[in-house]
Amino acid sequence: MTSGQPAPEERRRLNEWLLTAPSLLWLAVLVLVPTAIVFVIAFKPPDIDGGIGAGWTVATLRSLARSSYARIAWRTLYLSFLTTAGCMLLAVPTGYFIARVDRAWRQSLLLLVVIPFWTSFLIRIFAWKVLLHPDGPVKAALAWLGLVPPNAGLLYNAGAVLLVMIYTSLPFAILPVYAAAEKLDYTLVEAARDLGATPLGAFFRVFVPGISRGLVAATLLVFIPSLGSYIIPDLVGSPSSEMLGNVIAQRVFVERNLPHASALAAVLTVAVLAPMLAVLLLRRNGEVGAAQSRGPL
Amino acid sequence: MAGFLVFDGVSKSFGTVRAADGVSLSIERGEFFSLLGPSGCGKTTLLRILAGFERPDEGRVLLDGEDITALPPNRRKVNTVFQSYALFPHLSVRENVAFGLRVARRPKAEIESEVDRMLALVQMEDQGAKRPDQLSGGQRQRVAIARALINHPQVLLLDEPLAALDLKLRQRMAIELDRIHDEVGITFLFVTHDQGESMSLSDRIAVMKEGRIEQIGTPAEVYEAPRSSFVAAFIGDTNFLEGHVSEVVDGEYIRLAITGFGDVLCFNDAQRQPGMPVYLSVRPEKIRISREAPPADARHNVFPCRVEDVVYLGTHTRFWVSVGGRRIAVFQQQGRFLLDERPIRWNEDAWISWHADDGFMLERFSEADGALTGTGVDDGEVGGDADAGDGADG
């Protein structure tokens, strides 16, 4: 190195930093700092005006051990789990189908998956309220078919929450599954059939492992936002189907207890991050063997 | 039709392309049979029909007397070595090989011992724990063969199995395939576009063109007695000379008038009559080249020529000579190397000759094959011996 010219290695590193700086800044300002603030407030006492008092306390966090929270946390967990399961059950065959149809059809089908995003999230949930309303078409059809009694309520229960949660999350499951399925070498499926596997056997022994990265991505993209659901249980659910998101909102808007809301949010964040970190670590360990079939994420 | 594996009038179209056009074919038990042809000739379609991945539009496929045309792939006792090998990337070598037996839910102990046996057969005993992406091309090939053989198929299908390998490895794997065929003794159906591979490995070859079989025979039959100019040009190299029959010399020989050559004597194997247009094919290695005129012989065709090109290839020398404006290829085998011998050089005058029995007459082939005469001889190589050439796919 004779002049002040940086070595190629240094320059490359500098370029990398410059390229990632905007997204790092974005992450820091809009994700890391707010999260840190929430974590800090969780350790503050509330004050009488709905603000944050002076000093530090762990009393708020302790109070979370109340049994009503355990019940709601459990409900949040199983509703999110059922949402994820439902989405995956629908997304895997759909993703497979879209990946396998003619190129000309593929674009239109993908468009159909994405089209709901053109309408506001809130409006789509309200649309479900109309559909599931006691005088709505779904209710009428089901009652006519004799599948539900005429006086049954389809709205304001855990079932309605689950249905709408699956509906809103489904595209986030289909897209990564499709992306992985589209890249899969289908000679592998033929090879499995050739070696004696039934169509279903080949599907589970070769197709599903082949798109595992897409499955992981889809699971995370559905499960994590589901844990934080707030609007859906608020609009189509009832107190008996409320989730942690609703409780946090109540602490903020009804009780004006920011530290309590923050403590709940912090616990939820940790609960979400822990399994994600676990997945990341697992994946890093599995990296050596799984160079093939890279999905998104 | 009798036979172990029978294609009976099999046709298959993709859109307007007839990939298989009324193919009838009978393969014996234990045979090493090749489907040979240029890409798009329908050989892979036939293989996929046999494997069960495609349903023929017409015709039947019979295996050991049983009609398997409508059976799904998993119910056929045939297994495939795919061109890309199609090893399962999420499974180890052992698990890949075990796949067929796992699917069949065989006892664990049996699976283990069978996998060991198969890995030994393909000499991969010590690689069982590796993943496919940690293997070389040749090793993947071996795993693919072991995986396909573990189900004890009645026919092993090989779809261009050597195409992805480099030349040296290809030759080694060809020998290996031959050994495995001898060892397991089952029927091999080998699909290739490489005439060298098919000639060196097969008991019989079916040469295919545009969905139809041009000729079926042993390697020697298709090479020495090609039934069409397409086969003559596709298998090995040849010189095509155009002309017509001028007179029948006696019962066995006829005289041809060849453009640019004049009279050429030829064995009359097809009862041709004077006036008929013919295509005469003479293999380059059947032609002798010498500096002095060879002694006169009633059964030899002798022509003076000018040497235009000489390529020394170690095992033989390749000459391009010009006779009456026609370019003729001549291969001369290297005999004893004599330092004091003065080899025939570029731009010299020389003589070429061939025995009347060494030329064969063919039908004129269609325009579509015209490309084959354009070069006549390029770097195609007979028998797949070591050379820079890459088969006859030019």
Interface residues (C-beta under 8 A of the other chain):
Chain A: D185 T187 L188 E190 A191 A192 R193 D194 L195 G196 A197 T198 P199 G201 R205 V206 P209 G210 S212 G289 A290 A291 Q292 S293
Chain B: A51 G52 F53 P72 P73 N74 V78 N79 T80 F82 S84 A86 L87 F88 P89 H90 F99 G100 V103 A104 R131 D133 R147 A148 N151
